[in-house]
Amino acid sequence: MRLTVAAVAGRLGVAASTLRTWERRYGLGPSARTAGRHRRYDADDVSRLETMRRLTGEGVAPADAARVALGQGADDPLAAVPARGDDAAEGVLDPLSLAAAAVEADDARLRRMIARAVGSEAVLTAWQTLVRPALDLVEARDHGDRPGRDPAAALGAALLAVIRTVVDDGGGAGSLLIHADGDRHLDAHVLAAELVLRGAQVRVLRPSRRGRELDVAATATHAGVQLVVLLGPPEHAVLVAERLEGTDCVPFVVATGELPAELELLPRARTLGGAVHEIGDLLAERRALRR
């Protein structure tokens, strides 16, 4: 996603001529240009401009603010000036703004933005329309990060922090486990949150590391576990499904593509939204059978 000068100006609450001045005087323009096309700003560019806008709003001289925004004053205490809640950019809630906050390592702002999107219970919607697209933006960047900064990790940490504030699972053992590889771990927490909000007791298994597949399979067969969600599916899904044969625990697959033959006959959903409803119905059926 890339924005025009006019779009960025509107986002920051400044005139388009101001952005052109900042580019001409301080080099705060689009980092990539395409021949024959209008200039477009990416997430990194917007992050730098938001820093410039914030610092000049705090009374910092434009030249000094530009040095901080461009990363030339990383040791300057101005770089640690917190974002103001009434900044024009604070009211913007879209993937590019969220990605910009992640690039700027503004953890507090990340949490505020995600919390606004989640509200009281819209975890899945916030993930699909805001956080996941923002992750795609930061992961598509071809720039290196300064030591201690990891925009993708910051987004994930902020999402998990917000989930903790809206989900109260009572602290008991989980009757439903979600198993996913590392690249789907945030999806697993989003699915878990949606299911907890619907009354389920859920635990997310940590992503498998080399040699841990037997531990994961053993955990899935613990007493009280009624259902194991294989999200992705994970690398060792077939092994887990085999270990569950002959038990009361049901393996459930969430995947969009083709499955190994060993998993084809298992209950399945293709999307997280579909999984929320299918798993909810499955758990309700199992509760009814126990009565």
Rosetta blueprint (number, residue, H / E / L):
1 M L
2 R L
3 L E
4 T L
5 V H
6 A H
7 A H
8 V H
9 A H
10 G H
11 R H
12 L H
13 G L
14 V L
15 A L
16 A H
17 S H
18 T H
19 L H
20 R H
21 T H
22 W H
23 E H
24 R H
25 R H
26 Y H
27 G L
28 L L
29 G L
30 P L
31 S L
32 A L
33 R L
34 T L
35 A L
36 G L
37 R L
38 H L
39 R L
40 R L
41 Y E
42 D L
43 A H
44 D H
45 D H
46 V H
47 S H
48 R H
49 L H
50 E H
51 T H
52 M H
53 R H
54 R H
55 L H
56 T H
57 G H
58 E L
59 G L
60 V L
61 A L
62 P H
63 A H
64 D H
65 A H
66 A H
67 R H
68 V H
69 A H
70 L L
71 G L
72 Q L
73 G L
74 A L
75 D L
76 D L
77 P H
78 L H
79 A H
80 A H
81 V L
82 P L
83 A L
84 R L
85 G L
86 D L
87 D L
88 A H
89 A H
90 E H
91 G H
92 V L
93 L L
94 D L
95 P H
96 L H
97 S H
98 L H
99 A H
100 A H
101 A H
102 A H
103 V H
104 E L
105 A L
106 D L
107 D H
108 A H
109 R H
110 L H
111 R H
112 R H
113 M H
114 I H
115 A H
116 R H
117 A H
118 V H
119 G L
120 S L
121 E L
122 A L
123 V H
124 L H
125 T H
126 A H
127 W H
128 Q H
129 T H
130 L H
131 V H
132 R H
133 P H
134 A H
135 L H
136 D H
137 L H
138 V H
139 E H
140 A L
141 R L
142 D L
143 H L
144 G L
145 D L
146 R L
147 P L
148 G L
149 R L
150 D L
151 P H
152 A H
153 A H
154 A H
155 L H
156 G H
157 A H
158 A H
159 L H
160 L H
161 A H
162 V H
163 I H
164 R H
165 T H
166 V H
167 V L
168 D L
169 D L
170 G L
171 G L
172 G L
173 A L
174 G L
175 S L
176 L E
177 L E
178 I E
179 H E
180 A E
181 D L
182 G H
183 D H
184 R H
185 H H
186 L H
187 D H
188 A H
189 H H
190 V H
191 L H
192 A H
193 A H
194 E H
195 L H
196 V H
197 L L
198 R L
199 G L
200 A L
201 Q L
202 V E
203 R E
204 V E
205 L L
206 R L
207 P L
208 S L
209 R L
210 R L
211 G L
212 R L
213 E H
214 L H
215 D H
216 V H
217 A H
218 A H
219 T H
220 A H
221 T L
222 H L
223 A L
224 G L
225 V L
226 Q L
227 L E
228 V E
229 V E
230 L E
231 L E
232 G L
233 P L
234 P L
235 E L
236 H L
237 A H
238 V H
239 L H
240 V H
241 A H
242 E H
243 R H
244 L H
245 E L
246 G L
247 T L
248 D L
249 C L
250 V E
251 P E
252 F E
253 V E
254 V E
255 A L
256 T L
257 G L
258 E L
259 L L
260 P L
261 A H
262 E H
263 L H
264 E L
265 L L
266 L L
267 P L
268 R E
269 A E
270 R L
271 T L
272 L H
273 G H
274 G H
275 A H
276 V H
277 H H
278 E H
279 I H
280 G H
281 D H
282 L H
283 L H
284 A H
285 E H
286 R H
287 R H
288 A H
289 L H
290 R H
291 R L
